[in-house]
């Protein structure tokens, strides 16, 4: 075998793809350089700056990998489906006894049956190791249990997670489909907002759209950004996925706010009024100024005494969140101390600052819970549907506190495709597959529990990342990337388990380049897919997907946050914007002609269902297709009558907005991603209080109803 052959074998052991198929169906061979760097990021002992290690070194690493696995007493973790008599290996010194039992989550124990295993012993560093196999009982309950192994004087344990065969929460919506609204909460303001949307606006918006038939409100990720300005604008590049962004706190809703002295409250009222004037402008959102002002007031409120009941609630919250909260709050405190020392030469009290950041998380938890209660009280069956970002900022809290289960020398992104021909580097460190399993998947469980605590559903951004992630060596081009493989049975199973326990639906954002079997695997576990009208092709004939061909187990919508609103998309803004920004690599005229043809084919399919006037749209120019509002109404009517369990309309479509919220592959110096306030088609700001006075809002809401 050649050195490249051994490199491929080692890569396969670590779950690193040596080749892949791109979006055009072409075969891409991954370079030696990329394989070596990604393998090093996953712990392989290979020399840096070596394009292709020698055959001896590669064979040594292959042997080391096998030796490590064969001398591992128990698997890193065992994740099984309820009812599955999973067989798993254990390793003890050759000839030594092996006794295994299960410690259930409730403290009781169960025996495990040993089954035949004729694997020969293996000598590792002068010690002979033997392998035995054990079979799980079929009647284990769902939950987080432990496996215990004892062998003479040696004892080991590992996590045993029993997951549901199928998440049941979507079943009722398959029988009785529902619709909802999606919104970027920071962009949706009310008369009392401090220049951007907050938790109070979230509950307020939910109660408004519920009046028009919405059963859920799908929102942007609410994960925490940096603890103090300057902060990251993108909700998809958080500092942590487990904890929440305090920028969304409504100051006036904090009970202790009323304990501030009169003069200070007057100062806060004056400050708030200055920010409220911004609600009436279409200028881009300036998070740093808003957050700095809120933090100043929050520090003052933190000094106010809490009632015995609220103090007990705070203590309970801190105890429940445990070391993870302490680590996050400490990280935040350290950042503030460093900034204060640099700017002012003073060092704040660390313990007090740590407590302050834990208190902020408690406030976030309270106000998010209140928003979900308003949604349910307004008649929503699901309420808030949270969004889980695919990863975290490489310089953030999780990157530090969870570095033992991450691979920081790799960066997550997307390969070149038809939407972004240069590929994308999201800069996020991926999970380390083996180390995450060795931690019993607890970090994955913890962040899921936080996101699901006050929501009736969760959208998992780039759910394909639970199967494989496209990564590149840090600071290199996406064109040099490859895929790393994950134990999807474990990651998807735990997602289903936590959602089942929380009685929440799960939406997997399964767009992009993926292996066809992935959607089937998700559907088998009861996890809904995502269908976007503009991206859907018919599985049975050339052209767009017909109405009755849409997946039942899916959330279907006309658009998504990574595209311009429908009004802008119909006018070709998704092409024009990329041309203006210089990120369009194709000929603009050819791109526009192809897009116009595809839109026309979709409009013809929509018209065939009587959702639009009967005419042939293919061959028409954009200004010949009818009124923009009529087209949007027809598209949403079409989507509402698909078989999909859930459908969704974007709030920007309901008010006729045309500006894109995000242009993938660009940074703020090119485009103000995630900073566009909610406006109508004329660029006039739209507040929550004015939504139900908006004619287009009612037309699109009515078109989107499913009852």
C-alpha positions in Angstrom: 0.0 0.0 0.0 1.2 3.5 -0.8 1.6 6.3 1.8 -1.6 7.9 0.5 -3.3 4.6 1.0 -2.2 4.4 4.6 -3.3 8.1 5.0 -6.7 7.3 3.7 -7.0 4.3 6.1 -6.1 6.5 9.1 -8.5 9.2 7.9 -11.3 6.6 7.7 -10.6 5.5 11.3 -11.0 9.1 12.5 -14.1 9.7 10.3 -12.4 12.1 7.9 -13.5 11.9 4.3 -10.7 11.4 1.8 -13.0 12.5 -1.1 -16.5 13.8 -1.6 -19.0 14.7 -4.3 -19.6 18.4 -4.9 -22.9 20.2 -5.7 -22.4 19.6 -9.4 -21.9 15.9 -8.9 -18.2 16.0 -9.5 -15.7 13.9 -7.5 -13.4 15.9 -5.3 -10.2 14.3 -4.0 -9.1 15.8 -0.7 -5.4 16.9 -0.6 -2.8 15.3 1.6 -2.2 18.6 3.3 -5.9 18.9 4.4 -6.1 15.3 5.6 -2.9 15.7 7.7 -4.1 19.0 9.3 -7.6 17.7 10.1 -6.2 14.5 11.5 -3.9 16.5 13.7 -6.9 18.6 14.8 -8.5 15.3 15.9 -5.5 14.1 17.9 -3.4 12.1 15.4 0.3 12.4 16.2 1.5 13.6 12.8 4.3 16.1 12.1 3.1 19.6 11.3 3.9 21.1 7.9 4.3 17.6 6.4 2.4 17.1 3.1 2.5 13.3 3.3 4.0 11.5 6.3 6.0 8.4 5.7 4.4 4.9 5.5 6.0 4.0 8.9 4.6 7.0 10.7 1.1 6.4 9.2 1.2 2.7 10.1 2.3 3.6 13.6 -0.7 5.9 14.0 -3.1 3.3 12.6 -1.8 0.7 15.2 -2.0 3.3 18.0 -5.6 4.0 17.1 -6.6 0.3 17.2 -4.6 -0.2 20.4 -6.3 2.7 22.1 -9.8 1.3 21.3 -8.9 -2.3 22.3 -7.5 -1.2 25.7 -10.6 1.0 26.4 -12.5 -0.8 29.2 -15.9 0.4 28.1 -17.0 2.3 25.0 -16.8 6.1 25.3 -20.6 6.0 25.6 -23.4 3.7 24.6 -26.4 5.4 23.0 -29.2 3.0 22.1 -32.8 3.1 20.9 -35.4 2.0 23.3 -36.3 -1.7 22.7 -33.0 -2.4 21.0 -30.9 -5.2 22.6 -27.7 -3.4 21.7 -24.5 -5.4 22.0 -21.4 -3.6 23.1 -17.8 -4.6 23.8 -15.7 -4.4 26.9 -12.0 -4.9 27.4 -10.2 -6.4 30.3 -6.8 -8.0 30.9 -6.9 -11.3 29.1 -8.3 -14.0 31.3 -9.7 -11.6 33.9 -13.4 -11.6 34.8 -15.8 -8.9 33.5 -18.9 -8.0 35.5 -21.3 -5.4 34.0 -24.4 -3.8 35.4 -26.6 -0.8 34.6 -27.3 2.0 37.1 -30.6 3.6 36.0 -31.4 7.3 36.2 -33.7 6.6 39.2 -30.9 4.8 41.1 -32.0 1.3 40.6 -29.8 -1.3 38.9 -30.2 -3.9 36.1 -28.1 -6.8 35.1 -26.6 -7.2 31.6 -26.3 -10.5 29.7 -22.9 -11.6 28.3 -23.0 -13.0 24.8 -20.4 -14.8 22.8 -17.3 -13.0 21.5 -14.4 -15.0 19.9 -12.2 -12.0 19.2 -8.6 -13.1 19.9 -6.6 -11.2 22.6 -4.3 -8.4 21.6 -0.9 -7.5 23.1 -0.5 -3.8 23.8 2.7 -2.5 25.4 3.4 -5.9 26.9 -0.1 -6.5 28.3 -2.6 -8.9 26.8 -6.1 -7.5 26.5 -9.2 -9.5 25.9 -12.6 -8.5 24.6 -16.1 -9.6 25.8 -19.5 -8.6 24.6 -22.7 -7.8 26.6 -26.3 -7.2 25.5 -28.6 -4.6 26.8 -32.1 -5.6 28.1 -34.9 -4.6 25.7 -37.1 -3.0 28.3 -34.8 -0.2 29.5 -36.6 3.2 30.1 -35.8 6.4 28.2 -33.2 8.4 30.0 -29.6 9.0 31.0 -28.2 5.9 32.7 -24.7 4.5 33.4 -22.9 1.3 32.6 -20.5 -0.1 35.2 -17.7 -2.6 34.6 -15.7 -4.3 37.3 -12.7 -6.6 36.7 -10.7 -7.8 39.7 -9.4 -4.5 41.2 -10.3 -2.3 38.2 -13.6 -0.5 37.7 -14.9 1.7 34.9 -18.1 3.4 34.0 -19.6 5.2 30.9 -22.8 6.9 29.9 -25.8 4.8 28.7 -28.4 6.9 26.9 -31.7 5.3 25.9 -33.4 7.3 23.2 -36.9 7.0 21.6 -37.2 5.0 18.4 -39.2 7.9 17.0 -40.0 11.3 18.4 -43.8 11.4 18.7 -44.4 15.2 19.0 -45.0 15.8 15.3 -47.7 13.2 14.9 -50.6 15.4 15.9 -49.6 17.9 13.3 -49.5 15.3 10.6 -53.1 14.7 11.4 -54.0 18.3 11.9 -51.5 20.6 10.1 -50.7 24.0 11.5 -49.0 27.3 10.4 -46.8 29.8 12.0 -44.7 32.9 11.6 -41.0 33.3 11.5 -39.2 36.5 12.6 -35.8 37.9 13.5 -36.8 39.2 17.0 -34.0 41.9 17.2 -35.6 43.5 14.1 -39.1 43.6 15.4 -39.8 46.6 17.6 -42.6 48.1 19.6 -43.2 51.6 20.9 -41.4 50.6 24.1 -38.4 48.9 22.6 -34.9 50.3 23.2 -34.1 50.5 19.5 -34.3 46.7 18.9 -36.7 43.8 19.8 -36.6 42.2 23.2 -38.2 39.5 25.2 -41.3 41.6 25.9 -41.6 42.2 22.1 -41.3 38.4 21.6 -44.3 37.7 23.8 -46.2 40.7 22.3 -45.5 39.5 18.7 -46.6 36.0 19.6 -49.9 37.2 21.0 -50.5 39.3 17.9 -49.8 36.7 15.2 -51.8 34.1 17.3 -54.9 36.1 16.6 -54.4 35.5 12.9 -54.0 31.7 13.2 -50.3 31.3 14.0 -49.6 28.2 16.2 -45.9 29.0 16.6 -43.4 31.8 16.3 -40.1 30.7 14.8 -37.3 33.0 16.0 -33.6 33.6 15.4 -31.1 32.0 17.9 -31.2 33.8 21.2 -27.8 32.5 22.2 -25.4 34.8 24.1 -22.9 37.0 22.3 -20.0 38.7 23.9 -20.7 39.8 27.5 -20.1 43.5 26.8 -19.7 45.7 23.7 -18.4 45.3 21.0 -20.6 42.3 20.3 -21.2 40.0 17.3 -24.2 40.9 15.2 -24.9 37.4 13.9 -27.1 35.3 16.1 -25.5 32.3 14.3 -22.0 33.0 15.7 -22.7 33.1 19.4 -20.1 32.9 22.2 -22.2 30.0 23.7 -25.2 28.0 22.6 -26.2 27.0 26.1 -26.9 30.5 27.5 -29.0 33.4 26.4 -28.2 36.9 25.2 -29.0 39.5 27.9 -29.3 42.2 25.2 -33.0 41.0 24.9 -33.8 41.9 28.5 -36.7 44.4 28.9 -35.3 46.6 31.6 -38.7 47.8 32.8 -39.9 44.3 33.3 -37.4 43.5 36.0 -39.3 43.7 39.4 -36.3 45.3 41.2 -36.3 48.1 38.6 -39.0 49.9 40.6 -36.6 50.0 43.6 -34.2 52.4 41.9 -34.4 55.8 43.4 -36.6 58.3 41.6 -33.8 60.4 40.1 -32.1 57.3 38.6 -35.5 56.0 37.2 -35.9 59.4 35.6 -32.5 59.1 34.1 -33.3 55.7 32.8 -36.6 57.0 31.3 -34.8 59.7 29.5 -32.2 57.2 28.2 -35.0 54.8 27.1 -36.8 57.6 25.2 -33.6 58.4 23.2 -33.5 54.7 22.1 -37.2 54.6 21.4 -36.8 57.4 18.9 -34.8 54.9 16.8 -37.8 52.6 16.6 -39.3 55.1 14.1 -36.2 55.0 11.8 -35.1 52.5 9.2 -31.4 53.0 10.1 -29.4 49.8 10.7 -29.5 48.5 14.3 -26.6 49.5 16.5 -26.4 46.7 19.1 -23.3 48.1 20.9 -24.9 51.3 22.0 -28.1 49.6 23.1 -26.3 46.9 25.0 -23.9 49.4 26.7 -26.8 51.4 28.0 -28.7 48.3 29.2 -25.7 47.0 31.0 -25.2 50.3 32.8 -28.8 50.1 34.1 -28.6 46.4 34.8 -25.6 46.9 37.1 -27.6 49.4 39.1 -30.6 47.1 39.4 -28.3 44.2 40.4 -27.5 46.2 43.6 -31.1 46.4 44.6 -32.3 43.9 47.3 -34.5 41.0 46.1 -37.4 39.6 48.0 -36.9 36.3 49.8 -39.0 34.5 47.2 -37.0 35.9 44.3 -33.7 35.3 46.0 -34.7 31.7 46.6 -35.7 31.4 42.9 -32.3 32.8 41.9 -30.4 30.4 44.1 -32.5 27.5 42.7 -31.6 28.6 39.2 -27.9 28.8 39.9 -28.0 25.3 41.5 -29.9 23.8 38.6 -27.5 25.2 36.0 -24.5 24.1 38.0 -20.9 24.3 37.0 -21.7 25.2 33.4 -23.3 28.5 34.5 -20.4 29.3 36.8 -17.9 28.7 34.1 -19.8 30.9 31.6 -20.3 33.7 34.1 -16.7 33.5 35.2 -15.6 33.8 31.5 -17.9 36.9 31.2 -16.5 38.4 34.3 -12.9 37.9 33.1 -13.7 39.7 29.9 -15.1 42.7 31.8 -12.2 42.8 34.1 -9.7 42.7 31.2 -11.6 45.5 29.5 -11.9 47.6 32.6 -8.2 47.2 33.4 -7.2 48.1 29.9 -9.5 51.1 29.7 -9.5 52.5 33.2 -6.7 50.7 35.1 -9.2 49.4 37.6 -10.1 45.8 38.5 -13.7 45.1 39.5 -14.5 42.4 42.1 -14.4 39.1 40.2 -16.8 37.2 42.5 -19.4 40.0 42.3 -19.1 40.2 38.5 -19.5 36.4 38.2 -22.7 36.6 40.3 -23.9 39.5 38.1 -23.6 37.5 34.9 -25.4 34.5 36.6 -28.1 37.0 37.6 -28.4 38.2 34.0 -29.0 34.6 32.9 -31.7 34.2 35.5 -33.4 37.3 34.2 -33.2 36.0 30.6 -34.7 32.7 31.7 -37.6 34.5 33.5 -38.4 36.8 30.6 -38.2 34.1 28.0 -40.5 31.9 30.1 -42.9 34.9 30.3 -42.9 35.2 26.5 -43.6 31.5 26.0 -46.5 31.8 28.5 -48.0 34.7 26.5 -47.7 32.7 23.4 -49.5 29.7 24.9 -52.1 31.9 26.6 -52.9 33.5 23.2 -53.9 30.1 21.9 -50.7 28.8 20.2 -50.2 25.0 20.4 -46.5 25.2 20.0 -45.6 28.8 21.0 -42.0 29.8 20.6 -40.0 27.7 18.3 -36.3 28.3 19.1 -33.4 28.1 16.7 -30.2 26.3 17.5 -27.1 27.6 15.7 -24.7 25.1 14.2 -21.7 26.2 16.3 -19.9 28.9 18.3 -17.4 31.7 18.0 -13.8 30.5 18.0 -13.0 33.1 20.7 -16.1 32.6 22.8 -17.0 31.1 26.1 -17.8 27.6 24.7 -14.6 27.6 22.7 -12.8 28.0 26.1 -15.0 26.1 28.5 -15.7 23.2 26.2 -12.4 23.1 24.4 -11.9 19.5 25.7 -14.7 18.4 23.5 -14.0 20.6 20.5 -11.4 20.5 17.6 -10.2 24.2 17.6 -7.7 23.7 14.8 -10.5 23.0 12.4 -13.2 25.4 11.2 -16.7 24.6 10.2 -18.2 25.9 6.9 -19.7 24.9 3.6 -18.2 23.8 0.4 -18.5 25.8 -2.8 -22.1 25.5 -4.2 -24.5 27.2 -6.5 -25.5 29.7 -3.9 -22.0 30.7 -2.8 -19.5 29.6 -5.3 -16.5 30.5 -3.1 -17.6 28.3 -0.2 -18.1 29.5 3.3 -15.9 29.6 6.4 -18.1 30.0 9.5 -15.0 30.0 11.7 -16.6 27.7 14.3 -14.7 24.9 15.9 -16.5 21.5 15.5 -17.3 18.9 18.1 -14.5 16.4 18.6 -16.5 13.2 17.9 -14.5 10.9 20.3 -14.0 13.4 23.1 -17.7 14.4 23.1 -18.6 10.7 23.4 -16.1 10.3 26.3 -17.9 13.1 28.1 -21.2 11.1 27.8 -22.6 13.7 25.4 -23.4 15.9 28.4 -22.4 19.2 26.7 -24.8 18.4 23.9 -27.6 17.5 26.4 -27.1 20.6 28.4 -27.4 23.1 25.6 -30.5 21.3 24.2 -32.2 21.5 27.6 -31.6 25.2 27.9 -33.0 25.9 24.4 -36.0 23.6 24.9 -36.9 24.8 28.4 -39.1 27.6 27.3 -40.1 26.6 23.8 -42.5 24.2 22.2 -40.2 23.5 19.3 -36.6 23.8 18.0 -35.2 24.4 14.6 -31.8 22.8 14.3 -29.7 24.9 11.9 -27.8 22.7 9.4 -29.0 19.5 11.0 -26.8 17.7 8.5 -24.0 18.6 10.9 -25.2 15.9 13.2 -24.2 13.4 10.5 -21.1 15.1 9.0 -19.7 18.6 9.0 -17.7 20.3 6.3 -14.5 21.6 7.9 -11.3 23.2 6.7 -7.9 23.7 8.4 -8.3 27.0 10.3 -7.5 30.1 8.3 -7.5 28.2 5.0 -9.9 28.5 2.1 -13.2 26.5 2.1 -11.9 25.0 -1.2 -9.4 23.0 0.8 -12.0 21.5 3.1 -13.4 18.0 3.7 -16.1 16.3 5.8 -15.7 14.8 9.2 -18.2 12.1 10.3 -20.2 12.0 13.5 -22.1 9.3 15.3 -25.5 10.5 14.1 -27.3 7.7 16.0 -26.1 9.3 19.2 -26.5 13.0 18.3 -29.9 12.6 16.6 -31.0 10.2 19.2 -30.2 12.5 22.1 -31.9 15.4 20.3 -35.0 13.2 20.0 -34.8 12.2 23.6 -34.6 15.7 25.0 -37.4 16.9 22.6 -39.6 14.0 23.7 -39.0 14.8 27.4 -39.8 18.5 26.7 -42.8 17.7 24.5 -41.3 19.8 21.7 -41.3 19.4 17.9 -38.0 19.3 16.1 -37.3 20.9 12.7 -34.1 19.9 10.9 -32.8 22.5 8.5 -31.8 19.9 5.9 -30.9 22.2 3.0 -27.6 22.1 1.0 -25.3 19.3 -0.1 -26.1 16.0 1.6 -26.3 12.3 1.2 -29.9 11.3 0.1 -30.3 8.7 3.0 -30.0 11.5 5.6 -33.5 12.8 5.1 -34.9 9.3 5.5 -32.9 8.8 8.7 -34.3 12.0 10.2 -37.8 11.1 9.2 -37.5 7.7 10.8 -36.7 9.4 14.1 -39.7 11.7 13.8 -37.7 14.8 13.0 -39.2 17.2 10.4 -37.3 18.4 7.4 -37.3 21.9 5.9 -38.7 22.7 2.4 -38.2 26.1 0.8 -40.4 26.7 -2.2 -37.6 28.2 -4.3 -35.3 25.2 -3.8 -37.8 22.4 -4.3 -37.5 20.1 -7.4 -40.1 17.5 -8.3 -39.0 14.0 -7.4 -41.1 12.5 -10.3 -40.6 14.9 -13.3 -38.5 17.8 -14.5 -39.3 21.2 -12.9 -40.5 22.4 -9.5 -42.1 20.3 -6.9 -45.9 19.9 -7.3 -48.1 20.8 -4.4 -49.0 17.2 -3.5 -45.3 16.2 -3.6 -44.2 18.2 -0.6 -43.0 16.1 2.4 -45.7 15.6 5.1 -43.0 15.5 7.8 -41.6 18.9 7.1 -41.8 22.6 7.8 -42.5 24.3 4.5 -42.2 28.0 3.7 -41.7 30.3 0.7 -38.5 31.7 1.9 -35.7 31.7 4.5 -33.6 34.2 6.4 -30.7 33.6 4.0 -32.7 34.9 1.1 -34.2 38.4 0.5 -37.9 38.6 1.5 -40.3 37.3 -1.2 -41.0 40.7 -2.6 -37.3 41.3 -3.1 -36.7 37.8 -4.4 -39.4 38.1 -7.0 -37.7 41.2 -8.3 -34.3 39.4 -8.5 -32.7 41.1 -5.4 -30.8 37.9 -4.5 -28.9 38.3 -7.7 -28.6 42.1 -7.8 -27.4 42.2 -4.2 -24.6 39.7 -4.8 -23.6 41.6 -8.0 -23.4 44.9 -6.1 -21.3 43.3 -3.3 -18.9 41.6 -5.8 -19.6 38.1 -4.6 -21.4 36.9 -7.7 -19.0 34.7 -9.8 -21.4 33.9 -12.6 -22.5 36.3 -15.4 -25.3 38.5 -13.9 -27.4 38.5 -17.1 -27.2 34.7 -17.4 -27.9 34.2 -13.7 -31.0 36.5 -13.9 -32.3 34.8 -17.0 -32.0 31.3 -15.4 -33.7 32.6 -12.2 -36.5 34.3 -14.1 -37.1 31.0 -15.9 -37.1 29.0 -12.7 -39.5 31.5 -11.0 -41.8 31.3 -14.0 -41.9 27.5 -13.8 -42.8 27.7 -10.1 -45.5 30.3 -10.7 -47.0 28.0 -13.4 -47.1 25.2 -10.9 -48.8 27.5 -8.3 -51.3 28.8 -10.9 -52.2 25.2 -11.7 -53.7 25.0 -8.2 -55.8 28.1 -8.7 -53.7 30.0 -6.2 -52.8 32.5 -8.9 -54.6 33.7 -12.1 -54.4 31.2 -14.9 -51.8 32.4 -17.3 -48.5 31.0 -18.6 -45.7 32.7 -16.7 -42.8 31.2 -18.6 -41.7 33.8 -21.1 -43.0 36.8 -19.2 -40.8 39.6 -17.9 -40.9 40.4 -14.2 -43.2 43.4 -14.7 -45.6 41.4 -16.8 -46.5 38.8 -14.1 -49.0 40.8 -12.2 -49.1 42.8 -8.9 -46.3 41.9 -6.5 -48.8 41.5 -3.6 -50.9 39.2 -5.7 -47.9 37.0 -6.4 -46.9 36.8 -2.8 -50.5 36.0 -1.7 -50.6 33.2 -4.3 -47.3 31.7 -3.3 -48.4 31.5 0.4 -51.7 30.1 -0.5 -49.9 27.3 -2.4 -47.7 26.5 0.5 -50.6 26.5 3.0 -52.2 23.7 1.0 -49.2 21.4 0.8 -49.3 18.2 2.8 -46.6 19.4 5.2 -47.4 19.1 8.9 -46.2 22.7 9.5 -46.0 25.7 7.2 -44.5 29.1 8.0 -44.7 32.6 6.7 -41.9 35.2 7.2 -43.0 38.4 9.0 -41.0 40.4 6.4 -43.3 38.9 3.7 -46.4 39.9 5.7 -45.3 43.6 5.5 -43.7 43.6 2.0 -40.1 44.2 3.1 -37.6 43.8 0.3 -34.2 44.0 2.0 -32.3 40.8 2.8 -31.6 40.2 6.5 -28.4 38.3 5.7 -26.2 37.7 2.7 -24.2 34.5 3.3 -20.5 34.8 2.7 -20.2 38.5 3.5 -19.1 40.5 6.5 -20.3 43.8 7.9 -17.9 45.8 5.8 -19.8 44.6 2.8 -23.4 44.3 4.1 -25.1 45.0 7.4 -26.1 41.4 8.1 -28.5 40.8 10.9 -29.0 44.6 11.5 -32.0 45.4 9.2 -35.0 46.6 11.2 -38.5 45.5 10.1 -39.8 47.8 7.4 -42.4 47.7 4.7 -41.8 47.7 0.9 -41.3 51.5 1.0 -38.6 51.3 3.7 -41.0 52.6 6.4 -40.4 51.1 9.9 -43.2 48.7 11.0 -43.9 48.4 14.8 -45.7 45.5 16.4 -48.6 47.8 17.4 -49.2 48.7 13.7 -49.2 45.1 12.3 -52.9 44.5 12.4 -53.5 47.8 10.7 -51.5 46.6 7.7 -53.6 45.4 4.7 -50.8 43.2 3.3 -50.3 41.6 6.7 -53.9 40.5 6.7 -53.8 39.2 3.1 -50.7 37.1 3.7 -52.0 35.9 7.1 -55.3 34.8 5.6 -53.5 33.1 2.7 -51.3 31.2 5.1 -54.1 29.9 7.3 -54.6 26.2 7.3 -58.1 25.9 9.0 
